[in-house]
Amino acid sequence: MLTPNQENERDMTGFSTRAIHDGNPNDPGTGAVIPPLHLTSTFVQDGVGQLRSEYEYSRSGNPTRTALQETLASLEQGAVGYAFASGLAAEDALIRAHTRPGDTIVIGNDAYGGTYRLIDQVYSQWGVQNRPVDFTDLDAVRAAVAETKPKLLWVESPSNPLLRITDIAAVAEIAHEAGALLVVDNTFATPYLQQPITLGADFVVHSLTKYLGGHSDAVGGAVIVREEALGEPIGFLQNASGGALSPFDSWLFSRGIKTLSARMRAHSDNAEAIVAAIAEHPAVSAIHYPGLASHPGHEIAAKQQRRFGGMVSLQVRGGADAARKLVESTRVFQLAESLGGVESLIELPAAMTHASVSGTDLEVPADLVRLSVGIEDEADLVADLVQALDQLG
């Protein structure tokens, strides 16, 4: 938890400054600018129960993970953060901490397939029900909440993969009036573009693997909480269930976060250029990008986000076969799952990241292509995508 002095310092510094310095003081012993990486499983005690600091075993706590968690809490404007071995491990701990058999989770009907699989196929066996709903329709949200009396509302904004935008403040009000808690997956936006806790969310979840790491070299996840009390059961499970993030991966994510603001500006610039370049291409039937004035959520995104981000989804004429040909025809864009790295990726959600939701309320269009726009040269990315679209005829 941040001290009052740290809170004051956070209020007086900008995002990029906090991303570099919060949780990362120089080493007091040597003066090293980068804090040491604590690759240790255990810590010597000066006597039975006499710890030299707060650490005794790295599953329970490690200085390198603590540093990352402090940075995450600062950037998301939360009370405390918890880092896990994957994004799904983070979500699992949150759900176990705050639901019990008989509870319901209202989840967006456009969400990451792995999240829905966890909630629908794993937690349903534990007696936790779910109700998919279109979070862009506030009347539908109110109706679902009134009917199911949920414990959690689970929002992605922008959503994965259709980039729908939810009015987070409005949904937070609906949740809290019903005595429910609001979870926002902020992976696509990152805390640089949007800070859901400041809009009323109780929890923010991240796949650290994506933009926060930024280099496609580590897997991790995080939960950041609005109030310390909400985090205590999550912290307990982090230790008791053993899903904590390793020290080395914690160090990699801390390093990646330092360049987050610069990278997100480049991702956003390139995504906007690509959208402008392909908007009128005859092979494209639809583009899903909140930066477009024609996007249904454009005004809300402009209000609650700093920029519109680096994720773009498009649909192509010719159906699933044309979409498959497109993702197999790019040269700079690499065909792979995941997102948020410096390199550009392209994928077919229906057959890849969202295959597990086929036949459910979350099934995605077969002709949908998802782009994770990297930070390569803008002209190269545009040329690559245009040549691939040209091949569709």
N, C-alpha and C positions, 0 to 999 in steps of 0.2 A: 504494500500500500504506500502511496506517495505521502510524504510528510507535508505539512503546510508550506514550508519553504520551497519544497520541490513543486508544489502546486502553483505557487506564485511565480517561480521561475518559468514554469511551463506556459503560463498565461502571457509572459513577457517575451517569449521567443517564437520564431516562426517555425513552420513545419520542417523545412530542410535542416535547420539548426538542431531541432530536437531529434530528428532521425539520425543525425551523426553523433550527437553528444549524450542524449538521455539514455541511461543504462550503460554508458561506455566511457567512464572516466579514465584518465590516464593512470597507469599503474603507480601507486604511491611509493613502492619500493625502488623501482628502477627508473621511473619517469617515462616508460614506454607509452607511446601514443595509443597503441592498441592494447586493450586489457588482455591478460594471459588467457590461453585456452586451457581449461582444467580437465585434462584427460585422466581422470581418476575415478575408480569405482567406489572408493571409501576414503575416510578422513581420520587421521590419528586423533585420539582423545587424550587429554592430559591426565585423566583419571576417569573412573567409571561414571559416565554421564556428564563429564566435564568437557564440553565441546569448546574448541578454540574460537569458533564462530557459530553460525547456525547450522553448519553442515556436518552430517555423519555418514551418509550413504547417497550415491548420486541418483538413485531412483527417487529418493525423497527430496533431494535438493542438490543443485550444483551451481556454483557461481556463474558459469557461462550461460546456463539456462536462465538463471535469475536475471542476468543482464538483458537478455532478449525479452523476457516477460515484462521488464520495466519499460523497455522501449515500446513494446506493443501497447501497453496501457497508456503511455504518454500520447502516442500518435492517434489512438482511437478515443482519447479523452475519457477513458474508463478508470475505475478504481484499481483494478488488478487484472493481470493476464496470466494465462496458463498455456504452456506449449506442449504439444503432443507429437507422437511419432508419425501421425498422418492427419489429414483433415477429417477423415471419417472417425479416427480415434477421438479427436476433439469433440465431434458431434455426439459420439456414443457416450462420452462422459457427461456431457451436458444433459442429454436425454435421460440417462439413468439417474442423474442427480435431481432432476426436477419433474419426473413423471413417475406414476405408479400404475399398476394394473387397473384398468377401468378408465384411465385418462384418455383424452383425445388430443391429437396434434392437427391443427389446420395448416396445411402446406400448400404452397403455390402449385398450380397445375402446369407450370413450366419451371422445372427444377432439375438440378444435376441428378442423373440417373442413380449414382451411387448413394446419394442422400435418400432418395425415395426408396431404393432397395433396402437400406438400413431400417428406415421407419416402417415400411410396408411388409417386408418379409422377415425381418428379425424381431422388431418390437411388437408386431402383431401376435407373435407367439408368446409374448410376455403379457398380453392383454392390453396393450396400448393401441388404440385405434387411430385412424387418420382420415381426414376429409380434404381432398384436393379442391381448391377454389381458385378462381381468377382474381388475383389481388388487385388488378387494375379496375375491378368493378366493386366499389365500396359497398354498394347495396348487397351484393352477393356475399361479401365478407361478413357484413352485419347479420345476414340471414344464417350463414353457416355457424357463426359464433353463438347466436341465440339458440340454435337447434342443438349444437353439440356441447356447448359450455366447455370449451377446450382449456387445457392447461397451458399449451404453447401455441403461438402463431409463428409459422416458419416462412420467412420471406427471403427471396433473392431479388436484388435490384442493383444493376440490371440482371435479368434472369438468364439462365443457361439452358438452352442455347438461343432462344428467340429474342433475347434482349428486351424483354418487357420491363417497364418502369413502374414501381409501386410508390405511392405517396406514403413514405415511411411515417411521417408525423401523424397523418390521418389514421393509419392502421394502428399506430401506437395508442392513439386515443381510444379506438374501438376495443383494443385488447385490454387496456387498463380499466375501462368502464365495466368490462365483464370479469375483472379479476384475473385475467390471463397475463402471461408474460410474452414479450415479443423478441424473437430471434431474427437477426438479419445476417445473411451470408453476404459478406462484403468483399468476396474474393475478386470479382470482376472489377469493381470500382477501386478498391484499395483505400486505406485511410487518407491518401493524398487527394483523391477525388471526392470522397464522401465520408462523413463520420456519423454513422447511424445513432450512436448513443446521444449525440447532441440533438437528434431529431426525436428522441423518446424511446429508442430501443433499450431493452434490458440486457441483451447479449449480442455480441458480434462474433461470428465465426469466420475463420479463414482457412483455406488451404494455403499454407505458407509456401508450398511447392511452387506456386504460380508466381504472381508479380512480386510478392514480398521477397522471395529468394531471387527470382529474376534471371537465373542462369542455368536452370534445368539440371542442377547437380545435387539436389537434396530433396527429400520428401518429409513434410511436416505439416502440422495443423495447430490452430490456436483458438482459444475462447477468451474474449475480453468481456468483463462484466461491469455493469453500471454501478452496482453497490457491492461492497466487500462481502456482505452477508450472503448475497446470491452466489458468490464464488466459493465459499467455504466447502460446500459438498463436492464441488468440482475438483478443488484442490485435494480433498480427501481421496477421491477416486483416482486422481493422477498418481498418487503414491500407492494406494491400496491395490489398484488393478495393474499398475506397472506400465501404463502407456506413455510415460514421459518421454520427451524428446531427448536424444543423446547430446552430450556436450559438443561433439564435433559439428553435428548438424545445427545446433544452436548457434555456434560461431559462424557457420556459413550464412545462416539467415540474418544474423546481426550485420555481417559484412554487406549482404545484398541490400538490406534496408537503407543503408547509407546513401545509395544512389537512386532510391525509389522515385523521388520527385523529378529528377532529371530524366529517368527512363520513362516515366508516365507521360511527360510532355512529349517525348519523341514518339512513343506509341500512339498517342492521340493525334499528333501531326500526321503521321503516316496513315493512320486509319482514315482520317478525314480526306486525305489526298486520294486514297484508293476508292472510297465511296464516290467522290466527285468524278473519278475517271471511269467508273463502270456503271454509273447511274443510268445511262442511256444505252448501254450495250444491248444489242438485240437478243443475246442469249440469256440475259438476266430478267427474271419475271418479278422479283421482289428483293428489296434490300432491307434488312432489319438493323438499324443503327440509330440510337437515340439522338445523335447529332443532326439528323435530318429534320428539317422543319415539318415534314409530313409525317414523322413518326408520332404515333398516338401519345407517347409519353414524353415528347420533347420538352414541353414547358415545365413539367415536373422535374425532369432531369436537369434542366437549366437552372432550376431553383435550388435543388439539393446537391448538385455535383459541381465541382470546379471545372472539369472538362468532361468529354463524353467517352473517353477511354479507347482502348486498342482492340476491342472485340467487335467483329462484324460477322453477321450471318446473311447469307443470300440464298435465294431459290432460283433454279435455272429451268429454262424451257427444255422439255424432253424427258422430264421425270427422273427417276432414280438412276437410270442408265447414264444419262447425261451428267448427273451429279458425280457419279463414280468416275466417269471419264475425266471430269474437271479435276478432281482431287489427285488423280494419277498422272496429270499432265503438267503440273507446275515444276519449276526447277529451283527457284529460290525458296519458295514455300515448301516445307518438308511435310510429308504425309505422316502424321503422328498424333496420338492423343496428348492431352495436357495443353497448357497455355501459359502465357505470361512471361515467357523467357525472352531474352534479347533476340533470339532467332524466330523467324516467322513460321507458323505451323498451319496446316490445313487438314480438315478431317470431315468425315461423313457421320454426323451424330447418330442417325438411325441405325447404322451398322457398327458404330464404334462406341463412343462415350455414353450413348443413351439406348443401346441395344436392350438393356435390362428392363426398360419401361415399355417395350413393345406390347401392344394389346391393353395398355392401361390408359387412364385419363391423362397421362403425361406423355403419351406417344408423340413423337416428333415427325414432321413431314419427311417423306423418303427422298425428296429432291432438295433437302436443306444441306447447305455447306457452311461450316463454321471456320472462320479465319481468326487466328491469333496473330495480329499484326506486330511484327518485331520492330527493331530499330535499325535495320539495314538502310541503305540509301533508298530514298523514296522512289526515285526513277526506276530503280531495278525492280522494286516490288510491284509497281504499277505495270511495268512492261511484262513481267512474268505472269501476272494474273490476266492481263489482256490477251497475251498469246495463247494461254490455256483456254480462255473463253472463246477466242476465235476458232479454235479447233472444234467447237460444238456446232459450228455452221450457222 
